[in-house]
Amino acid sequence: MSDLTSIRRKLLAHLETCRPDTVFHAGLLGLAGAVLAAGQDTGLWQYLGAWAVPTLGWIASLYGGDYFDRELDAVSKPLRPIPSGRMSAREAAAGMYLAIVVGLMLAVLLNPLNLAVVAVTAVLGVLYSWKLKGHGFAGNLVRGGPAMLAFLVGMTSVGGEPRWDLLPFGLVFWVHDTASNLLGALCDQDGDRAGGYQTHPVRHGDHASLRLLGWLCAGWIGLACLAPLSAAEFRHGGYLGFLAVSVALTGCAAAILLRAPRPVPRLHALRAHEIVVIERLVLSSAVLATALGVLATLWLLVPALAITALARLAMRRRDHATRFLNGPGPAGVPRPS
């Protein structure tokens, strides 16, 4: 293998770990918090920082997930960067620490109060990947927490202290991401079971997990409808329109799961999760639209959706290659036997 090919292979492995199909999610959450809390003197660099800090935290959690899940991935996702040999565990750990340090420095530069928020986020991310992923619903709750913290970082990055009247929006994102993580656990339950991870679907089965998922979705939708009532000077703008699209997409994902055989096949759960990956960008945009307006929000949302969808198509072939056994494997990645 030539040096150029080796470098390309390594860069693609790091890009895969950074998950371009999910990385816009955290940044839009931070930006949503920023636009709600911003004053007239808020500068462009503060908005960029509100986007960058949660994004770096998200990337850190992805590197951490690959590092701490490397033994599980060797069984359930052998084409992931570490099990396939395209990235070492040491490189993944270094990527995690680098993203944490850079994100922390930028967060403190924006507002010293961010030190506490980023520290809590990092602890939750490491705890989830290291210990709590295999502890049922507690792991899902912990994994959903950084969504609210990303929104909080966005608020504090453009102002002095958090605006407590806006925290219900943060709760919406927390409950939503808890549901999203539970759906992800439903997708991965076969591999988690083989690896000894006692996630909620592994412990309680599909029926209980789907019921809980339904309650969580009802919870975040209800909170999203009520949250504007607590916010001072809230301008509805396109909020309800984007929220309606988000709810409709959630309904599409739910329909896939409800119509699926029992136990839910992995393919059906993955299709539902792919819809949610798109839907959560629309949900964040509902909050953005209250301050930016519909047109400006679409200028942010449409490119994010396009890149997310294209990246999802590419990442699907690497993460879940068993769905493509009749076709060629991705370049540089061996087909599983």
N, C-alpha and C positions, 0 to 999 in steps of 0.2 A: 504494500500500500504506500503510495507516494505521500510526501509530507503535506501537499496541498489537499489531498483526499482525506488524510487523517485530521487536518485542521477543520475541514468542512464537516466531517462526521462529528467532531467534538462540538463545534458551534451549534449544529442541528440538535445535538443531545441537550445542550443547555437551553436552547430555544424551546424544545419540547417540555423540559421541566418547568419553564416559566409560563407555560400554558397560555399562548396567545388567544385561545378560545375562551378564557375566563378572566383574563387580567384586566379587562375594562371595568369589570363589576366593582371592584374596590375603589377605583379612581372616581367613578361616577357617584358612589356613596359619599366620598369625601367632598366632592364638588357640590353635591346636593346640600350637605350641611353648610358649606361655605356660602352658597347663594342665599340661603334662608337667613343666615346670621349677618351677612355683609352690611356694612355701612357705606355711606357715600364716599368715604376716603379709602376704601379697599382697593389695593393695587393689583395689577395683573399677576405679579410674582406671588402674591398670597393665594390667588386662585390656583395657580400652577402648583404651588406647594401643597395646597389642600388636596389636589389630585395625586401628586407624586408620593406623599407620605403613606397613604393607605395602599397605593400600588406597590411600593417597596415592601410594606408589611405583608401583602398578599404573596409577593414573590418569595419572601423569606419563608412563609408557611409552606409554599410549594416545594422549595428545596428541602425544608425540614421533613415534609411528608415523604419525599423520595428517600431521604436518609433513614428515617425511623421505620419506614415500611419496606425496606429493601429485602428483608427475608420473606415477608408476605408476598411482595411483588414477584419474587423469584418463582413462586408457586402459581399465582393467579394472573400476573401480567409480566411474563418473561421478556417482553419486548420493551419494557420501560428502560430508561437510560442506564441505571445501575445494573440490573440483572443481565442486560444484554452486553455489558462490558464497554459501553460507549462513554460512560462516566464513572469515576471512582466514588466511593462513599466519602472519601476525604474532600473531593471537589464539591460534592453536594453540601457537606457541612460548611465548607468555606463560603459557598454561595449564600447559605442561610445567614451566617454571621456578617458577611459583607452587606447584605441588604438591610439587616437590622441596624448596623452601625450607621450606614449612610442615611437611612430613614430617620433614625433617632437624632442625628445631627441636624438634619433639615427641620424636623419637627420642633426641636428646641429653639432653633433660629427663628421660627415663625412665632412661637409662644412657649415660654418655659413651662407652662402648665401641661404642655403636650408630653413632657417627660413621663409623667405618671400614666397617661393614657397609653402611650406606646409601650411602656414597661408592662402594663397589664395585658395588652394585646399580645406581646411576645411570650409572656408566661402562659397565657391561654393556648396559644398556638403550639408551643412546645409540649405542654401538658397533654393536649389532645393527641398529637402524633406519638408521643412517648408512652402515655399511660391510658388515657381516657377513651380512645377510639373503641376499645373493646369492652367498654363498661356500659352498654345499653344506651338508654335515652340521655343519660348524663353527658355522654360524649357528644351527642347531637346538639344539646343545649350549649355546651362549651364552644363547639365549632361555630355555632351561630352568633355567639357573642361579639366577635371581631367586626361583624357588619355594623352593629350599633356603635362600636368604638370608632370605626372609620368615619361614620357620620359625625360623631362627637369631635374627632380631630379636625374635620372640616370646619365645624363651628368655631373651635378655639383658634384655628389658624388665621381667622379674619377678625377675631374679637378678643376681648380680655378674658371673659369667663363664659362657660356654657350658658345658653339660654334655656332655662328649664321648661319654658312653655313649648319648646320645639322637641323635647325628648320623646314625646309619643311617636314621632316619626321614626326615631331611632329604634323604638320598640317594634314598630312595624317591620323594620329590616331585620331585627334580631329573630323574631318569630318566623319570618319568611325564610331566612337562611337556615334556621333550625329545620324547617320542613324540607328545604332543598338538600340538606345534608342527610336527613333520614331517607329521602328518595335515593340519594347516592349509595347509602348503605344497602338499600333494597337491590340496587343494581349489582353490588359487589358481594352479596351474601354468600354465594357459593365459595368464592375465594376466601372470604373472611372465615367461613366455617372450617375450611381446610387448613387455614393458618392458625386456628384456635382463638380468633377474635370474637368475643361475645357481644356483637352489636345487637341492637333491638330486633331486627328481622331474624337474626340467628337465634336469639333467645325466645322470641314470642311468636314468630311465624308471620306469614304474609297478611292474614286477616287482621291481626292486632296492629300491625304496622300501618296498614292502609287506613284503619279507623283513626289511629293517631295522626296520620298524615292529613286526613280530612279535617280533624279538629284544628290542627295547626293552620291549615289554609283558611278555614273559616275565621280563625283568630286574627290572622294578619289582615284579611280583607275587612273585618269589622273594625280593627284598629285604624286602618287606612281611611275608612269612612269617617271615623270620629276624631282623628288627630287634628284636622284643621280647626275644630272647635276650641282647642286649647291654645292655638297660636295667635299671638297678638299681631294685628295688621296683616293677616294672611290674605293674599290675593289668589283667588282660585285659578285664574288664567286657564291653562289647559290641563290642570290637575285631574279633573274628573274624566276627561277624554282619555288621557294616557292610562289612568287607573282602570277604566273600562276595558281597554285593550289588554292590559295586564291580567285582569280577571278572566277575560275570554280565553287567553292563551293558557291560563291555569286550568280552565275548564277542558280545553283540548287535551292537556296532559292527563287530567283526571279521567277523561273518557277512555284513553288508551289503557290505563291501569284497570278501570272498572270492567272493561270488555275482555281483558286478558284472561287466559286460563289460570287455574290455581294448581300448583304454585305459579306465581307470576314469572313467565320466562324472562331471562336476562335481556333479550332483544326488546321486549315491550317496555321494560323498565328504562332501558337506555334511550329509547325513543322519547319517552315521557320526560326524562331528565334533559335531553337536548332541547326540548321546547322550553323548559324552565330556565336553561342557560340564556336563552333569548329573552324570555319574559321578564327576568329580573332587571335587565337593562331598561326595559320600558317602565318598570315600577320606579326605578331611580329617576328616570326622566320625568315622571309625573311631578316629583318635587322640584326638579330643575325648572319645569315650565311655569311654576308659580312666580318665579322671579325673572326668568329670561324670556318668557313668552314661547309660543308654540314653534315659531319659525327658527329662532336661535337654538332651541332645544333639539329640533330635528337636524340642524347642522352638526350637532354633536352626536346625536343618536344614530343617524343613518350610517356614517362611516364605521362606528363601533359595531353596529349590527352586521355590516357587510364583512368586516375583518373577522368578527367572531364566527359567523357562519362558515366562511371559507376555511378558517383555522380548525373549526370543528370537524369539517369533512376530512382534512388532512390528519388531524390527531386521532380520529376514530379508527383509521387504518392501523395506526401504531398501537394504540391502547387496547383495542378490541379486535385484533386481527382474526380471531376465530369467526368473525362475521364475514370474512372475505376469503374463505378457504379455497374458493374456486378461481380466485384471481391471483395475480402476482403480488409478492410482498413488497413493502416500501423499500426504496433504494437504500442499500447499506444495512438492511435488517433481515436476518434469516427468517424464513418461514418456519413456524413451529411444526415439529413432526407429529 
